[in-house]
Amino acid sequence: MTSLIRLGERICGRESFTTKALSILPSYSTYRKTYALLRRSRWWSREELIAYQAEALSHLLDHAYANVPYYRRVFDDRGLLPEDIETPADLRLLPILTREDLQNNLPAIKARNYPDSAFEYVTTGGSTGIPVGFYYERGASRAREWAFMKTQWDRVGYRFGDKCVVLRGYIVGSARDAVYWKKTLFGRWLLMSSHHMTEETLPAYIDRIRHFGPRFIQSYPSTAAQLARYMTEHGIGPFPTVRAILCGSENLYPWQRSLLGEAFRCRIFSWYGNSEQTVLAGECEESTHYHIFPEYGIVELIGRDGRPVDRPGELGEVVSTNLTNYVCPLIRYRTMDLATMAEGPCRCGRHYPLLERVEGRIQDFIVTGKGELLSGITMNIDTDAFDNVKQFQFYQEEVGEVVLNVVRKPAFGDTDAEYLYREVSRSCGDDVTVTIRYVENIPLTTRGKYRYFVQNLPVHFGEREMTKIELGISDMTV
């Protein structure tokens, strides 16, 4: 197969051959149309993007009112018609859709004008394994998603046919059989399981990556950080072929970006999205601000007072509306992610809305003794106090108190314990009491992710507390 691909690449060129190979897939036409749109619209003016989004929203609302029982009821209960919502700002006339609403009303959120074969049931298991289901359009939603992702990765030079290592939560074999990876996509992608990365197996992972010679590594930030930390601690140099690290599905903390840059010495690219496909944003060639795709969805930032955030640097909750999923429309969907707005436009020339930072999920915040929220992204974890810490995880179940679970390295001693306590207490501030607890291991989630924060309090941002369902299933992923 590899020799066949190389022959095709020599005849057609790498990009064109892979494109021709993909054209036999049923969903490729959807991908091609979406990608072509994005190639045109990326340099549209602000006015052109606003006009496109308004038209797309109008079509979506007309469809939802005519074909989705849940939204017909929402409109009728408020005495509204789709034409009453003329701009994205008018969406405030509609209620926010919570995960609890989605779980309790899913049959009524299915569009009636699609055959059963069009619905692909998807669940987001989330941090505690409490599933919440929704629907993709079979064969179309994933194709559109890939078109948007490819458009983002274009910014760091990714082309079809490039070798890529994927370090995510795939189960590709068993630890007993020492099978931790497999090739896919004509042998150009190497899927590697984050579940099996340990001190014992990491040398094999590193050797395999170096032998494979990828141009890109796509990874959870926590998994890439685990690999990077091992390489820096053991004096292992970067992979010479790697052009960029593509980070998604988790928040990328500043200390992680610094660590990845030190270990891999290449571009660290981050994007933000969710499984429900209501928001997608990524960095550009010129900055680390997240550029929101206006063709993908409408994003609102709602402040603690329930009003739209309108000042750069102000924190708000992401409420988003997907513009492309007609089989299961999610309108004003409460993501439970917090972000800050950035001032635009970006010097890259795109007129996309910008996020300065994605602070993370609401349940990744520590609640101080005064009831304020302390973001993990602002905490100083990039300190030598963690040098002899193998793993760590913050855990909270009481207001103003946090437990730091620590897996120690062999060299960890009393001096390290005192220093770690001082540094973490200083980062948390006077309104948080810190307790250090030593554990043998910190397990990954079922999706192979590493959680730095476990929050068991009913955290709230704004007017109401989060429900147990909402606390359990936020899943920042693409």
C-alpha positions as CSV (number, residue, x, y, z in Angstrom):
1,M,0.0,0.0,0.0
2,T,2.8,2.4,0.9
3,S,4.6,1.8,-2.4
4,L,1.3,2.3,-4.3
5,I,0.8,5.7,-2.5
6,R,4.3,6.7,-3.3
7,L,3.8,5.8,-7.0
8,G,0.5,7.8,-7.1
9,E,2.3,10.7,-5.4
10,R,5.0,10.7,-8.1
11,I,2.5,10.6,-10.9
12,C,-0.1,13.1,-9.5
13,G,1.7,15.0,-6.8
14,R,1.1,14.3,-3.1
15,E,-1.8,16.6,-2.5
16,S,-3.7,15.7,-5.7
17,F,-3.3,12.0,-5.3
18,T,-4.6,11.9,-1.8
19,T,-7.5,14.1,-2.8
20,K,-8.4,11.8,-5.7
21,A,-8.2,8.8,-3.3
22,L,-10.6,10.5,-0.9
23,S,-13.0,11.4,-3.7
24,I,-14.4,7.9,-3.7
25,L,-15.8,8.4,-0.2
26,P,-19.5,9.1,0.0
27,S,-19.1,12.1,2.3
28,Y,-16.3,13.7,0.2
29,S,-18.6,16.0,-1.7
30,T,-19.8,17.5,1.5
31,Y,-16.2,18.0,2.6
32,R,-15.2,19.5,-0.8
33,K,-18.1,22.0,-0.8
34,T,-17.4,23.1,2.8
35,Y,-13.6,23.4,2.2
36,A,-14.2,25.4,-0.9
37,L,-16.5,27.8,1.0
38,L,-13.8,28.3,3.7
39,R,-11.1,28.9,1.1
40,R,-13.3,31.8,-0.3
41,S,-14.6,33.2,3.0
42,R,-11.4,33.3,5.0
43,W,-10.6,36.7,3.6
44,W,-14.1,38.1,3.4
45,S,-14.7,41.5,4.9
46,R,-16.5,41.9,8.3
47,E,-19.6,43.0,6.5
48,E,-19.6,39.9,4.2
49,L,-19.2,37.6,7.1
50,I,-22.0,39.3,9.0
51,A,-24.3,39.0,6.0
52,Y,-23.4,35.3,5.5
53,Q,-24.0,34.5,9.1
54,A,-27.4,36.3,9.2
55,E,-28.6,34.4,6.1
56,A,-27.4,31.1,7.6
57,L,-29.1,31.8,10.9
58,S,-32.4,32.7,9.1
59,H,-32.4,29.4,7.2
60,L,-31.6,27.5,10.4
61,L,-34.4,29.2,12.4
62,D,-37.0,28.7,9.6
63,H,-36.1,25.0,9.5
64,A,-36.2,24.6,13.3
65,Y,-39.6,26.3,13.5
66,A,-41.1,24.2,10.7
67,N,-39.5,20.8,11.5
68,V,-38.2,20.6,15.1
69,P,-41.0,20.2,17.7
70,Y,-38.9,21.5,20.6
71,Y,-38.2,24.8,18.9
72,R,-41.7,25.2,17.6
73,R,-42.8,25.1,21.2
74,V,-40.0,27.5,22.3
75,F,-41.1,30.1,19.7
76,D,-44.8,29.7,20.4
77,D,-44.4,30.0,24.1
78,R,-42.7,33.3,23.6
79,G,-45.0,34.6,20.9
80,L,-42.1,34.7,18.4
81,L,-41.7,33.8,14.8
82,P,-38.3,33.1,13.1
83,E,-38.4,36.5,11.3
84,D,-38.4,38.2,14.6
85,I,-34.8,37.2,14.9
86,E,-33.1,39.3,12.3
87,T,-29.5,39.3,13.6
88,P,-27.4,37.1,15.9
89,A,-27.9,39.7,18.6
90,D,-31.6,38.9,18.5
91,L,-30.9,35.4,19.6
92,R,-31.2,36.7,23.2
93,L,-35.0,36.5,22.7
94,L,-34.6,32.7,22.8
95,P,-33.7,30.8,26.0
96,I,-30.4,29.1,26.6
97,L,-30.3,25.4,25.9
98,T,-28.7,23.5,28.8
99,R,-27.4,20.0,28.7
100,E,-30.3,19.0,31.0
101,D,-32.7,20.5,28.4
102,L,-31.0,18.5,25.7
103,Q,-31.1,15.2,27.7
104,N,-34.8,15.7,28.6
105,N,-36.0,16.7,25.2
106,L,-33.8,14.9,22.7
107,P,-36.6,13.2,20.8
108,A,-38.3,16.6,20.3
109,I,-35.0,18.2,19.1
110,K,-34.7,15.7,16.2
111,A,-35.8,17.2,12.9
112,R,-38.9,15.5,11.5
113,N,-38.1,16.0,7.8
114,Y,-35.0,13.7,7.8
115,P,-35.1,9.9,7.5
116,D,-33.9,7.7,10.3
117,S,-30.9,6.8,8.3
118,A,-29.7,10.5,8.5
119,F,-29.2,10.4,12.3
120,E,-25.9,9.3,13.9
121,Y,-26.3,9.1,17.6
122,V,-23.4,10.5,19.5
123,T,-22.7,10.7,23.2
124,T,-20.2,12.9,25.1
125,G,-19.2,10.8,28.1
126,G,-17.5,13.7,29.9
127,S,-15.4,13.7,32.9
128,T,-17.5,11.5,35.2
129,G,-19.0,9.2,32.6
130,I,-22.5,10.6,32.7
131,P,-23.6,10.4,29.0
132,V,-25.6,13.0,27.2
133,G,-26.6,12.2,23.7
134,F,-27.3,14.2,20.5
135,Y,-27.2,13.6,16.8
136,Y,-24.9,14.3,13.9
137,E,-26.0,14.2,10.3
138,R,-24.7,10.8,9.2
139,G,-22.0,11.2,6.6
140,A,-22.2,15.0,6.6
141,S,-21.4,16.4,10.1
142,R,-18.0,14.7,10.3
143,A,-17.1,15.6,6.7
144,R,-17.9,19.3,7.4
145,E,-15.9,19.1,10.7
146,W,-12.9,17.8,8.9
147,A,-13.1,20.6,6.3
148,F,-13.0,23.1,9.1
149,M,-10.2,21.3,10.9
150,K,-8.2,21.1,7.6
151,T,-8.7,24.8,7.1
152,Q,-7.2,25.5,10.5
153,W,-4.3,23.2,10.0
154,D,-3.6,24.8,6.7
155,R,-2.3,27.7,8.8
156,V,0.7,25.7,10.0
157,G,1.3,24.0,6.6
158,Y,-0.5,20.7,6.9
159,R,-1.3,19.0,3.6
160,F,-3.1,15.8,2.8
161,G,-0.5,13.0,2.7
162,D,1.7,14.5,5.4
163,K,2.7,12.1,8.1
164,C,1.0,12.7,11.4
165,V,1.2,11.1,14.8
166,V,-2.0,11.2,16.7
167,L,-1.6,11.0,20.5
168,R,-5.2,10.7,21.8
169,G,-7.4,8.2,23.6
170,Y,-7.5,5.5,21.1
171,I,-7.4,1.9,22.2
172,V,-5.4,0.2,19.4
173,G,-4.4,-2.9,21.2
174,S,-3.7,-4.3,24.7
175,A,-1.0,-3.5,27.2
176,R,-0.5,-7.3,27.7
177,D,0.4,-7.6,24.0
178,A,2.4,-4.4,24.0
179,V,0.3,-3.0,21.1
180,Y,0.2,0.7,21.6
181,W,-0.2,2.1,18.0
182,K,-1.4,1.4,14.5
183,K,-1.2,3.1,11.1
184,T,-4.3,4.5,9.3
185,L,-5.2,6.8,6.4
186,F,-3.0,4.9,3.9
187,G,-0.3,4.6,6.4
188,R,0.2,8.3,6.7
189,W,-1.2,8.7,10.2
190,L,0.1,6.8,13.3
191,L,-2.5,6.4,16.0
192,M,-0.9,6.1,19.4
193,S,-2.8,5.3,22.6
194,S,-2.6,7.8,25.4
195,H,-3.9,5.1,27.8
196,H,-0.6,3.1,27.7
197,M,1.9,5.9,28.0
198,T,4.0,5.2,31.1
199,E,7.6,5.6,32.3
200,E,8.2,2.1,31.0
201,T,6.6,2.5,27.6
202,L,7.6,6.1,26.7
203,P,11.0,5.1,25.3
204,A,9.2,2.8,22.8
205,Y,6.8,5.6,21.9
206,I,9.7,8.0,21.3
207,D,11.6,5.5,19.2
208,R,8.5,4.7,17.1
209,I,7.7,8.4,16.5
210,R,11.3,9.1,15.5
211,H,11.3,6.1,13.1
212,F,7.9,7.2,11.6
213,G,9.2,10.7,10.9
214,P,6.0,12.7,11.2
215,R,5.6,16.4,10.1
216,F,2.9,16.9,12.7
217,I,1.9,15.6,16.1
218,Q,-1.8,15.9,17.0
219,S,-2.3,15.4,20.7
220,Y,-4.2,16.2,23.8
221,P,-2.1,18.9,25.6
222,S,-1.8,16.7,28.7
223,T,-0.5,13.8,26.6
224,A,2.0,15.9,24.7
225,A,3.1,17.4,28.0
226,Q,3.7,14.0,29.4
227,L,5.9,13.1,26.4
228,A,7.7,16.5,26.5
229,R,8.5,16.2,30.2
230,Y,10.0,12.8,29.7
231,M,12.1,14.0,26.8
232,T,13.4,17.1,28.6
233,E,14.2,15.2,31.8
234,H,16.1,12.5,29.9
235,G,18.0,14.8,27.6
236,I,16.2,13.6,24.5
237,G,16.3,16.0,21.6
238,P,13.3,17.0,19.5
239,F,12.0,15.1,16.5
240,P,13.7,16.7,13.5
241,T,10.9,16.2,11.1
242,V,8.1,17.7,13.2
243,R,6.9,21.1,12.0
244,A,4.1,21.7,14.6
245,I,2.2,20.2,17.5
246,L,-1.5,20.4,17.0
247,C,-3.2,20.6,20.4
248,G,-6.9,20.2,21.0
249,S,-9.7,18.6,23.0
250,E,-8.3,20.0,26.3
251,N,-7.3,23.4,27.5
252,L,-3.7,24.3,26.7
253,Y,-2.2,25.9,29.8
254,P,0.7,28.4,29.5
255,W,3.0,26.2,31.3
256,Q,2.2,23.4,28.9
257,R,2.9,25.6,25.9
258,S,6.2,26.5,27.4
259,L,7.1,22.9,28.1
260,L,6.1,21.8,24.6
261,G,8.1,24.6,23.0
262,E,11.2,23.6,25.0
263,A,10.9,19.9,24.1
264,F,9.8,20.0,20.5
265,R,11.2,23.4,19.3
266,C,8.5,23.9,16.8
267,R,5.2,25.8,16.4
268,I,2.6,24.9,19.1
269,F,-0.9,25.3,17.6
270,S,-4.1,25.1,19.7
271,W,-7.7,25.0,18.8
272,Y,-10.9,25.0,20.8
273,G,-14.2,23.2,20.1
274,N,-16.7,20.7,21.5
275,S,-18.2,17.4,20.6
276,E,-21.6,19.0,20.1
277,Q,-20.0,21.0,17.3
278,T,-21.5,24.3,18.3
279,V,-18.2,26.3,18.4
280,L,-14.8,26.0,16.7
281,A,-11.9,28.4,17.0
282,G,-8.2,28.1,16.4
283,E,-5.0,30.1,16.3
284,C,-3.6,31.7,13.1
285,E,-0.2,32.2,11.6
286,E,0.3,35.5,13.5
287,S,-1.1,35.1,17.0
288,T,-2.3,32.7,19.7
289,H,-5.7,34.3,19.8
290,Y,-8.5,31.9,19.0
291,H,-10.2,32.8,15.7
292,I,-13.9,31.8,15.8
293,F,-15.3,30.4,12.5
294,P,-18.4,32.5,11.8
295,E,-19.3,30.0,9.1
296,Y,-19.4,27.3,11.7
297,G,-21.6,28.9,14.4
298,I,-22.6,31.9,16.3
299,V,-20.7,32.5,19.6
300,E,-22.0,34.6,22.5
301,L,-20.0,35.4,25.6
302,I,-22.4,35.8,28.6
303,G,-21.1,37.5,31.7
304,R,-22.0,36.7,35.3
305,D,-24.7,39.3,35.2
306,G,-26.4,37.5,32.3
307,R,-25.5,40.2,29.8
308,P,-23.3,39.9,26.7
309,V,-19.6,40.5,27.3
310,D,-18.6,43.6,25.2
311,R,-15.1,44.5,26.5
312,P,-11.8,42.8,25.6
313,G,-10.4,40.8,28.5
314,E,-13.7,40.3,30.2
315,L,-14.6,36.8,31.2
316,G,-17.8,35.2,29.9
317,E,-19.5,31.9,29.4
318,V,-19.5,30.5,25.8
319,V,-23.1,30.1,24.5
320,S,-23.1,28.9,20.9
321,T,-25.3,28.0,18.0
322,N,-24.3,25.6,15.3
323,L,-25.3,26.8,11.8
324,T,-24.8,23.5,9.9
325,N,-26.5,20.6,11.8
326,Y,-30.1,20.6,10.7
327,V,-30.9,17.1,12.0
328,C,-30.4,18.1,15.6
329,P,-30.2,21.9,15.9
330,L,-28.5,23.2,19.0
331,I,-29.5,26.9,19.4
332,R,-27.9,29.0,22.2
333,Y,-26.3,25.9,23.6
334,R,-24.7,26.4,27.0
335,T,-21.2,24.9,26.7
336,M,-20.1,25.7,30.3
337,D,-16.7,26.8,29.0
338,L,-15.4,30.2,30.0
339,A,-13.4,32.5,27.7
340,T,-12.2,36.1,27.4
341,M,-12.8,38.3,24.3
342,A,-9.9,39.7,22.4
343,E,-9.8,43.0,20.5
344,G,-9.7,42.6,16.7
345,P,-9.1,42.5,13.9
346,C,-6.1,40.2,13.9
347,R,-3.0,41.3,11.9
348,C,-3.4,38.0,9.9
349,G,-6.1,39.8,7.9
350,R,-9.1,37.6,8.9
351,H,-12.1,39.4,10.2
352,Y,-13.1,36.6,12.5
353,P,-14.3,37.2,16.1
354,L,-11.4,36.6,18.5
355,L,-11.0,34.9,21.9
356,E,-7.9,36.0,23.9
357,R,-8.0,33.0,26.1
358,V,-10.1,29.9,26.7
359,E,-10.1,29.7,30.4
360,G,-11.5,26.2,30.4
361,R,-14.6,24.4,31.7
362,I,-16.4,25.8,34.7
363,Q,-15.7,22.7,36.7
364,D,-12.0,23.3,36.2
365,F,-12.1,26.3,38.4
366,I,-11.4,26.4,42.2
367,V,-14.0,28.1,44.4
368,T,-12.3,30.3,46.9
369,G,-13.6,31.0,50.4
370,K,-15.3,34.2,49.1
371,G,-17.1,32.3,46.4
372,E,-14.9,33.6,43.6
373,L,-13.6,31.4,40.8
374,L,-9.9,30.7,40.5
375,S,-8.8,29.7,37.0
376,G,-6.2,27.0,36.5
377,I,-4.8,28.9,33.6
378,T,-3.7,31.8,35.8
379,M,-2.0,29.5,38.4
380,N,1.8,29.3,38.4
381,I,2.4,25.6,37.8
382,D,5.5,26.4,35.6
383,T,7.7,26.4,38.6
384,D,10.6,24.2,39.9
385,A,8.4,23.3,42.9
386,F,7.0,20.6,40.6
387,D,10.3,19.3,39.5
388,N,10.1,16.1,41.6
389,V,6.4,15.6,41.0
390,K,5.5,12.9,38.6
391,Q,1.7,13.6,38.4
392,F,-0.6,16.1,40.1
393,Q,-4.3,16.8,40.3
394,F,-6.4,19.4,42.2
395,Y,-9.5,18.1,43.9
396,Q,-12.2,20.2,45.6
397,E,-15.3,19.2,47.5
398,E,-15.5,22.1,50.1
399,V,-15.6,25.8,49.4
400,G,-12.3,27.5,50.1
401,E,-10.4,24.2,50.4
402,V,-8.5,22.2,47.8
403,V,-6.6,19.0,47.9
404,L,-3.5,18.6,45.7
405,N,-3.1,14.9,44.8
406,V,0.6,14.2,44.1
407,V,2.4,11.2,42.7
408,R,6.0,11.7,43.8
409,K,9.2,10.9,41.9
410,P,11.8,8.9,43.8
411,A,13.8,12.1,44.6
412,F,10.9,13.9,46.2
413,G,11.7,14.8,49.9
414,D,10.6,16.9,52.8
415,T,12.2,20.0,51.3
416,D,10.2,19.5,48.1
417,A,7.0,19.0,50.1
418,E,7.5,22.3,51.9
419,Y,8.4,24.2,48.8
420,L,5.5,22.7,46.8
421,Y,3.0,23.7,49.6
422,R,4.3,27.3,49.7
423,E,4.2,27.8,45.9
424,V,0.7,26.2,45.5
425,S,-0.7,28.2,48.5
426,R,0.7,31.4,47.0
427,S,-0.9,30.7,43.7
428,C,-4.2,29.9,45.2
429,G,-4.2,32.9,47.5
430,D,-5.3,33.6,51.0
431,D,-8.9,32.5,50.5
432,V,-8.0,28.9,49.7
433,T,-6.6,26.3,52.1
434,V,-4.3,23.8,50.4
435,T,-3.8,20.2,51.6
436,I,-1.3,17.9,49.9
437,R,-2.2,14.3,49.6
438,Y,0.2,11.6,48.2
439,V,-1.3,9.0,45.9
440,E,0.2,6.1,43.9
441,N,-1.4,6.9,40.6
442,I,-3.8,9.4,38.9
443,P,-5.9,7.6,36.4
444,L,-6.9,8.9,33.0
445,T,-10.5,9.4,32.0
446,T,-12.3,6.8,29.8
447,R,-11.3,8.9,26.8
448,G,-7.6,8.8,27.7
449,K,-7.5,12.4,29.0
450,Y,-5.6,13.6,32.0
451,R,-7.6,15.8,34.4
452,Y,-5.7,18.5,36.3
453,F,-8.9,19.6,38.2
454,V,-11.6,17.5,39.7
455,Q,-14.4,19.7,41.0
456,N,-17.3,18.2,43.0
457,L,-18.9,21.5,44.1
458,P,-22.0,22.9,42.4
459,V,-20.1,25.6,40.7
460,H,-22.0,28.5,39.1
461,F,-21.1,31.3,36.8
462,G,-23.9,33.8,36.7
463,E,-27.4,33.4,38.0
464,R,-27.7,29.7,38.7
465,E,-25.8,26.7,39.8
466,M,-24.8,23.9,37.5
467,T,-26.7,20.6,37.8
468,K,-25.1,17.3,38.4
469,I,-25.6,16.4,34.8
470,E,-23.9,19.6,33.7
471,L,-21.0,19.1,36.0
472,G,-20.4,15.7,34.6
473,I,-20.4,16.0,30.9
474,S,-18.6,19.0,29.6
475,D,-16.4,17.7,26.9
476,M,-14.1,20.1,25.2
477,T,-13.1,18.1,22.2
478,V,-12.8,17.9,18.5
